[in-house]
Amino acid sequence: KLPITSHPEEVTSWVRRSSSKKHKPLEITATDYGHRFYMWWTTLQPSWHVLPDGQFSKAINSDKTWTVFQKGGSSGFYMVIMGLYWWVRA
């Protein structure tokens, strides 16, 4: 599972309905949801990837890993993809 810190409410609601992942999310406002999604996305990043000013590092370091994103299933990276889908559809 991915960490749930700063989950947008819509993502949390969707995860709780684990019996049916095909339902539509709550109506969202793109700007508000986008901000909350971005904040969640930031919390998911490895600490070495977030710069002190909150921007993401563009440096490529072969000694760093992205294992934080190696999470499968509906509570894994799939949540990020679904969250992006809802944002695009808003």
C-alpha positions, -999 to 999 in steps of 0.1 A, spaced: 0 0 0 10 36 -6 10 60 24 -23 77 30 -9 109 44 -26 138 26 -49 116 5 -75 136 -12 -109 128 4 -121 113 -30 -92 88 -31 -98 78 5 -135 73 -2 -127 52 -33 -103 30 -14 -129 24 13 -153 10 -13 -129 -19 -20 -158 -41 -31 -164 -20 -62 -135 0 -76 -155 9 -107 -178 35 -91 -175 71 -100 -158 94 -75 -175 123 -59 -179 154 -80 -147 174 -78 -135 209 -86 -104 206 -107 -84 234 -90 -92 223 -54 -87 187 -61 -55 194 -81 -40 212 -52 -48 184 -28 -36 157 -53 -3 175 -57 2 178 -20 -4 140 -17 19 133 -46 46 153 -28 42 132 3 47 100 -17 81 111 -31 113 97 -17 129 123 6 159 127 -17 136 138 -46 120 168 -29 141 199 -27 140 223 3 118 247 -17 92 220 -24 102 215 -60 112 181 -73 149 173 -81 157 168 -117 191 152 -108 195 115 -118 213 96 -92 219 59 -98 224 53 -61 188 64 -53 158 42 -56 121 46 -64 110 16 -43 84 37 -26 63 34 -58 67 -4 -62 33 -10 -47 8 -30 -66 -30 -36 -63 -58 -11 -59 -42 5 -28 -9 9 -46 2 30 -76 -31 23 -92 -46 49 -68 -23 75 -83 -34 67 -118 -71 68 -108 -66 101 -90 -50 116 -121 -79 102 -142 -105 120 -120 -85 152 -121 -84 151 -159 -121 144 -161 -130 172 -138 
